[in-house]
Amino acid sequence: MALEAGLQFDYVSLAAGTPARWDDVLGVATFDGGGTPLPGAIPVAHVHTPVLLGSNVREVWRTAQPVESGQFSQVKYRRSDDLLFGCVSLTEASGLPAATEAAYREVFAAVNELGYPHLARIWNYLPQINVETDGLERYRQFNSARRNALIAYRRELTGNVPAACALGSAPGSPLVVYFLASRKAATAVENPRQVSAYDYPPQYGPKPAFSRASILGDILFISGTASIVGHETVHLGDVVAQTRETLTNIEALLSEANRVSGTDRFSAQTLAYKVYVRNSADLPLIQSQLEPALGSKAPVLYLHADICRQDLLVEIEAVGRAN
Ligand code: 3EB
């Protein structure tokens, strides 16, 4: 049996009413606080980012295996035999670095203790991501604190690190981290067009510990992907060109995922996307590039969020299942 037996991903419409079954749900993310309450045992990551298009949806992770819910310290989770979905939401009572380090320590303690030590994908949302305080941009503070927690738990800082994304959220919202972890290792994938983020030169601050994509059984997680070639942002101020470059990077990741797994299994047709738009006025231009490229049937959720480099106007993440 495949280790990730039947992990499935869906954007479920709230308008369609409550799904008949919640007993196969591992976890849920909501955006902009949308949605009616769910059965209490389901971990829900409440992400505070306005929805620009694709509203009234939740991101729902399901599995074919029986599930069990629980809480480890402040990490709410649900797990199957193979997989664990978890989320943690912390206010910045003692500042962002302290909250980040605490959140990551809790995540690592939970996955270690529960026996799902391999983090395949982590989503990070923090308010005022581009604001500088104490002489350091908050995204860089986050990176430094994430690194400290990785070091404290003797985790790798390069190589087989999780796929990830890090986005801005509404002012005053908590730090929200949610993740999928596995009993068995995922395979990290890098983008041949880009310097690995963990090898970025020092001008970008503390090195971010994430991979460009990861493969977990049948599932491909594509990290937050932007208009970066080598280590530099390209097409400054040109949202159309940034969108196209981002698509080129996603295509490169698909090829690389197929090469690494020795197959032809992953294709753009099977991907579902989340698109983060810095300036909401850019939505029509971004859409005009994405709709013809992705096809009208592709599930796409457009969110209004700041991106972790001031000069990036759009970032796209994706998840796909092998054919
Ligand atoms: C980049 O490619 C854009 O810090 O976890 C993308 C994905 C980005 C994940 C993270 C940051 C992160 O450098 C930013």
Residues whose N, C-alpha, C, O or C-beta is under 5 A from the ligand:
A	BS01	3EB	A164 C165 A166 A197 P208 F210 S223 G224 A226 I228 C308
